[in-house]
Structure formats: C-alpha cells, structure tokens
Amino acid sequence: MRQTPKLLFTSCTDDDLGPCANVMPACACGQFLLLDRWGSPLIGEDKMFHPDSIEMINGAERWDLRIEDSLVFFDYGLLTSNKEYYLYLSSSVQDTIQGSITSQPGECFIIKNISDFTYSGARVTTDDNKIVVIKI
C-alpha cells in the first residue's frame, strides 16, 4: 500500500514576533580607504590596485568586498576579534588586518562596532567605522 506524503504548513503573524518583526538588522559594514602619502586613493579602476584583484582572506574564509569610488566596504560583523586577516591588494601585495569588535545589545539586535584596528601592524584610528590608511 502506497502512502501519500503529508505536508504540514505553519505560519505566524507579526504579532507573534513582537516589535522586531519588521526591523531589518543593521549591517555591521565598515568602509576602508587606502591612500598614498599625498592623499590620493590607491584603489580604483585606474589606480595602483584594481578592484578586481582585491580579496580579504583568512584560511578558507573569504569575504565579499564591495568597492565603490575607491572605498572598500566590508562586513566587520563577520570578523573575529583580534584574529589576523589578509588583504590581498594584488597578486604580489598582501597586507594584514586585525580588529577588535565590540558588541552591545540593541533594541532588536546585537550592535557591533570596531573598537581597535591595525593595518600591517600599525594602529589606525576609526571614525564611525570608517578606516583611512595611508600606505607608504
């Protein structure tokens, strides 16, 4: 005797999920700008480092980076605090990144921020999760 599979569907309303039902979590997105000693961007279509060659890697982990107008956008919420990551600017240029990420409870989600950031061993200041590095 052949049995017919049975499917069970459940649903919930927004009321079941509470006040955070329609709130999207904010992206823990940082902006990274790499400049030469004269203040000119080094990343761009016609710059020293082409956007297509840039990757951020730690072992088997790779991050999706978005590059617009020389700014590199990355999700620092995926980073592990005080772990070293490699930023490949080209096939021959590799730098290291390390950051301390703080977490605090928000109304609906945990809010993460960059509290400390180093680029190739040098401490870099951050301003509202925007990082500007002068590469010498």
C-alpha positions as CSV (number, residue, x, y, z in Angstrom):
1,M,0.0,0.0,0.0
2,R,1.4,3.3,-1.1
3,Q,1.4,6.2,1.4
4,T,0.8,9.7,0.3
5,P,3.3,12.2,1.8
6,K,1.7,14.7,4.1
7,L,2.9,18.3,4.4
8,L,2.3,20.5,7.4
9,F,2.4,24.3,7.0
10,T,2.6,26.7,9.9
11,S,2.6,30.4,9.9
12,C,2.9,33.2,12.4
13,T,1.8,36.7,12.3
14,D,3.9,39.8,13.0
15,D,2.2,40.0,16.4
16,D,3.8,36.6,17.3
17,L,7.3,38.0,16.6
18,G,7.0,41.2,18.7
19,P,8.2,44.7,17.9
20,C,11.3,43.5,16.0
21,A,9.2,41.6,13.4
22,N,9.6,44.2,10.6
23,V,13.0,45.5,11.6
24,M,16.0,44.5,9.5
25,P,19.3,44.2,11.4
26,A,21.7,47.0,10.6
27,C,24.7,45.8,8.6
28,A,28.0,45.9,10.5
29,C,29.6,47.5,7.5
30,G,32.9,49.3,7.6
31,Q,34.5,51.5,5.0
32,F,38.1,51.2,4.2
33,L,40.1,53.8,2.2
34,L,43.7,53.3,1.2
35,L,45.6,56.4,0.3
36,D,49.2,57.2,-0.7
37,R,51.3,59.7,1.2
38,W,49.9,62.5,-0.8
39,G,46.3,61.6,0.0
40,S,45.4,60.1,-3.4
41,P,43.3,56.8,-3.4
42,L,45.3,53.7,-4.3
43,I,42.2,51.5,-5.1
44,G,40.2,52.1,-8.3
45,E,39.8,51.2,-12.0
46,D,42.8,53.4,-13.0
47,K,44.7,53.3,-9.7
48,M,47.6,51.2,-8.4
49,F,45.3,48.4,-7.1
50,H,42.4,47.3,-9.4
51,P,39.2,46.4,-7.5
52,D,39.0,43.0,-9.2
53,S,42.3,42.0,-7.7
54,I,41.4,42.7,-4.0
55,E,40.4,39.9,-1.7
56,M,40.2,39.5,2.1
57,I,41.0,36.0,3.3
58,N,41.7,34.1,6.5
59,G,42.4,30.4,5.7
60,A,39.4,29.1,3.9
61,E,37.3,32.1,4.8
62,R,36.8,34.8,2.1
63,W,34.8,38.0,2.5
64,D,32.7,39.6,-0.2
65,L,34.0,43.1,-0.6
66,R,32.2,45.8,-2.4
67,I,34.3,48.6,-3.9
68,E,32.8,51.9,-4.9
69,D,34.7,55.1,-5.7
70,S,37.9,53.8,-4.0
71,L,36.1,52.8,-0.9
72,V,36.2,49.2,0.2
73,F,33.0,48.2,2.0
74,F,33.2,45.0,4.2
75,D,31.1,43.4,6.9
76,Y,33.2,43.6,10.0
77,G,30.4,41.7,11.9
78,L,31.9,38.6,10.4
79,L,35.4,39.2,11.7
80,T,36.6,37.5,14.9
81,S,38.2,40.0,17.3
82,N,42.0,40.0,17.4
83,K,42.3,37.5,14.6
84,E,44.7,38.3,11.7
85,Y,43.2,38.6,8.2
86,Y,45.0,39.0,4.9
87,L,44.1,41.7,2.5
88,Y,45.4,40.9,-1.0
89,L,45.7,44.1,-3.0
90,S,47.2,42.3,-5.9
91,S,48.9,39.0,-6.7
92,S,52.2,40.4,-5.2
93,V,51.0,42.8,-2.4
94,Q,49.5,41.4,0.8
95,D,48.8,43.3,4.0
96,T,47.3,42.2,7.3
97,I,44.3,43.5,9.1
98,Q,43.3,42.9,12.7
99,G,40.4,44.4,14.6
100,S,38.7,44.4,17.9
101,I,35.0,44.2,17.6
102,T,32.7,45.3,20.5
103,S,29.1,44.1,20.9
104,Q,26.3,45.6,22.8
105,P,22.7,44.7,23.0
106,G,20.3,46.8,20.9
107,E,16.6,47.0,21.0
108,C,16.2,44.2,18.5
109,F,19.7,43.0,17.6
110,I,23.2,43.0,18.9
111,I,25.1,46.1,17.7
112,K,28.8,45.6,16.7
113,N,31.4,48.3,16.3
114,I,35.1,48.4,15.6
115,S,36.9,49.5,18.7
116,D,40.5,49.0,17.6
117,F,42.0,48.4,14.2
118,T,45.5,47.6,13.0
119,Y,46.8,47.6,9.4
120,S,50.0,45.7,8.8
121,G,50.9,46.1,12.5
122,A,50.2,49.8,12.7
123,R,47.2,51.1,14.8
124,V,44.7,53.0,12.7
125,T,42.0,55.3,14.1
126,T,38.5,54.7,13.0
127,D,35.7,57.3,12.7
128,D,32.2,55.9,12.7
129,N,33.5,52.6,11.4
130,K,35.4,54.3,8.5
131,I,39.0,53.4,8.3
132,V,41.6,55.5,6.4
133,V,45.0,54.1,5.9
134,I,48.0,55.9,4.4
135,K,50.2,53.3,2.7
136,I,53.8,54.3,2.5
